[in-house]
Amino acid sequence: MSNHISVVTEFAPEVQSNRKSEFPVNPLFLNRWSPRAYSERKVSDEDLNTILEAAHWAPSASNDQPWRFIVAKTQEQLGIFHQFVNEFNMVWASKAPVLIVVASKKVRGNGDPNVAHAFDSGTAWGSLALQATLLGLVTHAMGGFDREKARQLLNVPDELELHAVIAVGYLGDKSKLPEALQARELPNGRLPLSEVVFEGTITK
Ligand SMILES: Cc1cc2nc3c(=O)[nH]c(=O)nc-3n(C[C@H](O)[C@H](O)[C@H](O)COP(=O)(O)O)c2cc1C
């Protein structure tokens, strides 16, 4: 259990040479990145439960907890998910041992629309990704999937919106990726903070 709550104190080697924060932050935030090279190693049910547990402790408007996670981890379940992930993602995502559809409930218990459902579910996915990093796992969100096909194949009701498919697994050998993807298999950067943070009023 202790490794689930351990504090990350070191930047990963590939992060050290590619990412720099302007202000100090725990290395955990930079160590999370979205690789495409997945190893064959399976994810234990214990670790899978831990990342989902972390996700569902996210804050949400009125504590409505609109997030829903549909998990594929058996060959049969993965085979169904592979039918709706876009071709350009399947090139690498077919190797991921776990895929998770992140959905959210658009209506509250009383039937009113929940305007915060997407915001809240994004927060939950962020927690999932950070907890995965703490466990030595990697994650990669994909918006590139056929939502209608997913809805049909997974029997998803209309009141749920489908946001992303998340690949979860362990970092693998990038030489097994197609060349164009090998070149992109590095942590990327961020805009300067001054382009996204404004004081008092928005100035750009
Ligand atoms: C909602 C969402 C959809 C995304 N869709 C895709 C996708 O379809 N294919 C892909 O390769 N990456 C996808 N990404 C990954 C982003 O490109 C990546 O998170 C971004 O470049 C930042 O890099 P980092 O996650 O390594 O920090 C998606 C990320 C998010 C959050």
The ligand as an SDF file (V2000), in Angstrom:
LIG
                    3D

 31 33  0  0  0  0  0  0  0  0999 V2000
   -8.9530   14.7630  -24.2340 C   0  0  0  0  0  0  0  0  0  0  0  0
   -7.6550   14.3480  -24.8840 C   0  0  0  0  0  0  0  0  0  0  0  0
   -7.6760   13.7660  -26.1350 C   0  0  0  0  0  0  0  0  0  0  0  0
   -6.4760   13.3200  -26.7220 C   0  0  0  0  0  0  0  0  0  0  0  0
   -6.5430   12.6370  -27.9110 N   0  0  0  0  0  0  0  0  0  0  0  0
   -5.4190   12.0380  -28.3810 C   0  0  0  0  0  0  0  0  0  0  0  0
   -5.4990   11.1520  -29.4960 C   0  0  0  0  0  0  0  0  0  0  0  0
   -6.5670   10.8590  -30.0440 O   0  0  0  0  0  0  0  0  0  0  0  0
   -4.3360   10.5870  -29.9310 N   0  0  0  0  0  0  0  0  0  0  0  0
   -3.1270   10.8250  -29.3320 C   0  0  0  0  0  0  0  0  0  0  0  0
   -2.1200   10.2600  -29.7710 O   0  0  0  0  0  0  0  0  0  0  0  0
   -3.0230   11.6500  -28.2630 N   0  0  0  0  0  0  0  0  0  0  0  0
   -4.1370   12.2510  -27.7500 C   0  0  0  0  0  0  0  0  0  0  0  0
   -4.0630   13.0400  -26.6280 N   0  0  0  0  0  0  0  0  0  0  0  0
   -2.7700   13.2560  -25.9530 C   0  0  0  0  0  0  0  0  0  0  0  0
   -2.3200   14.7210  -26.0580 C   0  0  0  0  0  0  0  0  0  0  0  0
   -1.8280   14.9570  -27.3400 O   0  0  0  0  0  0  0  0  0  0  0  0
   -1.2510   15.0000  -24.9680 C   0  0  0  0  0  0  0  0  0  0  0  0
   -1.8490   14.8390  -23.7040 O   0  0  0  0  0  0  0  0  0  0  0  0
   -0.6740   16.4000  -25.1050 C   0  0  0  0  0  0  0  0  0  0  0  0
    0.1180   16.5160  -26.2580 O   0  0  0  0  0  0  0  0  0  0  0  0
    0.1940   16.7520  -23.9010 C   0  0  0  0  0  0  0  0  0  0  0  0
    1.2420   15.8240  -23.7840 O   0  0  0  0  0  0  0  0  0  0  0  0
    1.4940   14.9880  -22.4750 P   0  0  0  0  0  0  0  0  0  0  0  0
    0.2020   14.2920  -22.0990 O   0  0  0  0  0  0  0  0  0  0  0  0
    2.5770   13.9950  -22.8510 O   0  0  0  0  0  0  0  0  0  0  0  0
    1.9310   15.9360  -21.3950 O   0  0  0  0  0  0  0  0  0  0  0  0
   -5.2330   13.5100  -26.0410 C   0  0  0  0  0  0  0  0  0  0  0  0
   -5.2300   14.1160  -24.7760 C   0  0  0  0  0  0  0  0  0  0  0  0
   -6.4120   14.5120  -24.1880 C   0  0  0  0  0  0  0  0  0  0  0  0
   -6.3710   15.1130  -22.7950 C   0  0  0  0  0  0  0  0  0  0  0  0
  1  2  1  0
  2  3  1  0
  2 30  2  0
  3  4  2  0
  4  5  1  0
  4 28  1  0
  5  6  2  0
  6  7  1  0
  6 13  1  0
  7  8  2  0
  7  9  1  0
  9 10  1  0
 10 11  2  0
 10 12  1  0
 12 13  2  0
 13 14  1  0
 14 15  1  0
 14 28  1  0
 15 16  1  0
 16 17  1  0
 16 18  1  0
 18 19  1  0
 18 20  1  0
 20 21  1  0
 20 22  1  0
 22 23  1  0
 23 24  1  0
 24 25  2  0
 24 26  1  0
 24 27  1  0
 28 29  2  0
 29 30  1  0
 30 31  1  0
M  END
$$$$
